Amino acid sequence: MTTALKASARHWIAGTVLAFVGVAVARLVAPGLESRPRAWLTLAGQITALGGLFVILLGIRRRLRSATPAGHPE
């Protein structure tokens, strides 16, 4: 496995875990709380889930950049 694929796999794993944790917080933990903490925890969970998707995006970007031949425009 090449270095780019290993890095991409790490990004996929970390991003997926982060996204699942964010969704779990927003959908499982937050509804059991009172109004104000529920709103803040829902927001934090949604931002965490989006952060996980962003980490996956970074892994894809790294993999695409390493697959592009040198001197070839993207």
Buried (B, 14 or more C-beta within 10 A) or exposed (E): EEEBBEBBEEBBEBBBEBBEBBBBBBEEBBEEEEEEEBEEBBEBBBEBBEBBEEBBEBBEEBBEEEEEEEEEEE
